[in-house]
Amino acid sequence: MWNTPSKQTLAKIPGLYKTEDVSLKDKQIYLHFFIGRSDWYVAEYDGDTLFWGFTILNNDLEMAEWGYISFTELKEIRVGPGVEIDCEINWKVRKACEIENIREVQGW
């Protein structure tokens, strides 16, 4: 994985279920992973191997959804020689409704 998030960055993400009282629209998105036309947006983290957030695979907006994301599996994704998943290092934490891809899928 290119640009693996630091322990300090991961420590800032709320634990699983800690934001369940926050509407999906207002959930803070702390990380953005991507490869090709696939995106994973992280809102919660169990502190070990599991994220919760929003996923869009192969730009398939119709099948995009909120759910669990395996950090272990993200780190293992390889598309070809030298092509791995990346984590956006200059990601600005913001609400889900401020992210165009999520906003479009959710109809906000």
C-alpha positions as CSV (number, residue, x, y, z in Angstrom):
1,M,0.0,0.0,0.0
2,W,1.3,3.4,-0.9
3,N,1.1,6.1,1.8
4,T,-0.1,3.8,4.6
5,P,-1.8,6.1,7.2
6,S,0.4,6.8,10.3
7,K,-0.6,5.5,13.8
8,Q,-1.3,9.2,14.7
9,T,-3.7,9.6,11.8
10,L,-5.5,6.3,12.6
11,A,-5.7,7.3,16.3
12,K,-7.8,10.3,15.4
13,I,-10.6,8.2,13.8
14,P,-13.5,7.4,16.2
15,G,-14.0,3.8,17.2
16,L,-16.7,1.6,15.7
17,Y,-20.2,2.6,16.7
18,K,-18.9,5.9,18.3
19,T,-20.7,8.0,15.7
20,E,-23.9,6.0,15.2
21,D,-25.9,8.9,16.6
22,V,-24.5,11.1,13.8
23,S,-26.5,11.2,10.5
24,L,-24.8,9.7,7.5
25,K,-24.8,13.1,5.9
26,D,-22.9,14.6,8.9
27,K,-20.4,11.7,9.5
28,Q,-16.8,12.9,9.3
29,I,-14.7,11.1,6.7
30,Y,-11.1,10.7,8.0
31,L,-9.4,8.8,5.2
32,H,-9.7,8.2,1.5
33,F,-8.2,5.1,-0.1
34,F,-8.3,4.6,-3.8
35,I,-7.2,2.6,-6.8
36,G,-8.3,3.1,-10.4
37,R,-12.0,4.0,-10.2
38,S,-12.6,2.5,-6.7
39,D,-12.8,4.6,-3.5
40,W,-13.1,3.8,0.2
41,Y,-14.0,6.6,2.6
42,V,-13.4,5.9,6.3
43,A,-15.6,7.2,9.1
44,E,-14.8,4.8,12.0
45,Y,-12.0,2.4,13.0
46,D,-11.8,-0.5,15.4
47,G,-8.1,0.3,16.2
48,D,-6.8,-2.8,14.5
49,T,-8.1,-4.2,11.2
50,L,-11.6,-2.9,10.6
51,F,-12.9,0.3,9.2
52,W,-16.5,1.5,8.7
53,G,-17.3,3.9,5.9
54,F,-18.5,4.3,2.3
55,T,-17.3,2.2,-0.7
56,I,-17.6,2.7,-4.4
57,L,-16.1,-0.1,-6.5
58,N,-15.2,0.4,-10.1
59,N,-17.3,3.7,-10.2
60,D,-20.4,1.6,-9.8
61,L,-22.5,4.3,-8.1
62,E,-25.6,2.1,-8.1
63,M,-24.0,-0.5,-5.9
64,A,-22.0,1.9,-3.6
65,E,-22.8,1.5,0.0
66,W,-22.0,2.2,3.7
67,G,-20.4,-0.8,5.5
68,Y,-17.3,-2.5,7.0
69,I,-14.0,-2.3,5.2
70,S,-11.1,-4.6,6.0
71,F,-7.9,-2.6,6.5
72,T,-5.9,-5.9,6.1
73,E,-7.5,-6.6,2.7
74,L,-7.0,-3.0,1.5
75,K,-3.3,-3.4,2.2
76,E,-3.2,-6.6,0.2
77,I,-4.9,-5.3,-3.0
78,R,-2.7,-5.5,-6.1
79,V,-3.9,-4.8,-9.6
80,G,-0.7,-5.6,-11.4
81,P,3.1,-5.3,-10.9
82,G,3.7,-2.1,-8.9
83,V,0.0,-1.1,-8.8
84,E,-1.3,-1.0,-5.3
85,I,-4.1,0.8,-3.4
86,D,-3.2,4.3,-2.2
87,C,-4.2,6.5,0.7
88,E,-4.6,10.2,0.0
89,I,-2.0,11.8,2.2
90,N,-3.3,15.3,2.1
91,W,-6.9,14.3,2.8
92,K,-8.9,17.0,4.6
93,V,-11.3,15.6,7.2
94,R,-14.8,16.7,6.2
95,K,-18.5,15.6,6.3
96,A,-19.7,12.9,4.0
97,C,-22.1,15.4,2.4
98,E,-19.1,17.5,1.3
99,I,-17.7,14.7,-0.8
100,E,-19.0,14.7,-4.3
101,N,-19.0,11.0,-4.9
102,I,-20.9,10.2,-1.7
103,R,-23.3,13.1,-2.2
104,E,-24.1,12.0,-5.7
105,V,-24.8,8.4,-4.6
106,Q,-26.9,9.4,-1.6
107,G,-28.9,12.0,-3.5
108,W,-28.0,14.9,-1.1
